[in-house]
């Protein structure tokens, strides 16, 4: 079950799209999240790129927690297509963020 605030994920998506301009801001934003949110964010990205199915989200979160050997911000920012993976992950999990996207913009 998704516990991270969808607006937080939308914020990361927005910053990831602007990474060439705001990489330091994205790094700081992810670093400022609590460990549970970092694990959930990673799991959403994994679902989005097809490494886990939406019904295996809890397993993805547990794996993200257990295998967190590098800072989450470094790991996620090194992931190709981070914004797209997060969007696809939310979509696959049935989370509609259209309202959050409008509020953010």
N, C-alpha and C positions, 0 to 999 in steps of 0.2 A: 504494500500500500504506500502510495506517495505521501510523504510527510513534509517534504520541502515545499515552501511556498512557490507556486507556479510563477509568481511575479519575480522571484529571485532568479529562476531559470531564464525567464525572458530577459532580465537584466544582463545575465551572462551571455546570452545569445547576441544581444545588441552590442555589448563590448567586444565579443569575439569577431563580429563583423567589422568592427572598427579597430581591430588589433594592430594594424599598421600605425594607427594614430594613438591609440590608448592602451598599448600593451601593459604599461606599468599600472594603469588603472584596473585592468582586468586581473592582473596578478594580485594586486592589493585586495580587490573585491573577493576573489576566491579565497585568499589567505584569511580574510576576515570571517569567513563562514565557520560554523562549528563543525566538528568532526562528522556528525550524523549527516548534515547537509552536504558536506564534501563527498561522502560515500554515496549519497543519493544522486547527486549531480553526476558523478562518475557512472553510476549504474544506468541512469537515463541515457547518457551518451552511448554506453555499451548496447543498450536495447536499440537505440537509433541506428547503430551501425551493424546490427544483426548478430552480435556476439551472444546475446541472451534474448529469449522470447519475453514478451510482456508478462506472461504468467510466472516467469522465473525471476521477477524483479527482486524479491526478498533474497534469493540466492545471489543475485548480482550485487546487492548492497553488502551482503556478508562477505563476498569475495573482495569487493572494493575495500572494505574495512581491514580484512586479513592481509591483503597484499599491498597495502599502502606503505611502500618503502621509500618513495620520493615525495616531495611536496606535491599535493594535489594540483596546485596551480601550474607547476612545471609539467606534470603529466598531461593535464587537459590542454594546456596551451601548445603542447607538442603534438597533439592529435590533429591529423588533417581533417578538415571539414567539421570542426567542433560545433559551430552554430547549426549546421545542417543535421548533424547527429543528434543534438539536443532537441531540435524541432521534430525530427522523425521519432525520437524516443517518446516525447510527450504525446505525439499523435498516435503512436502505436499503443500507448497506454490509455488512450481515450480522454486525454486531458485537453480541453479546449482553452487555449490561451488568447483567443482573439480579443477579449475584453482587456486582459493585462497588456497586450501589445498596444492597443489603442491608448490606454492610460499612460503607458511608458512613453510613447511618442508624443 
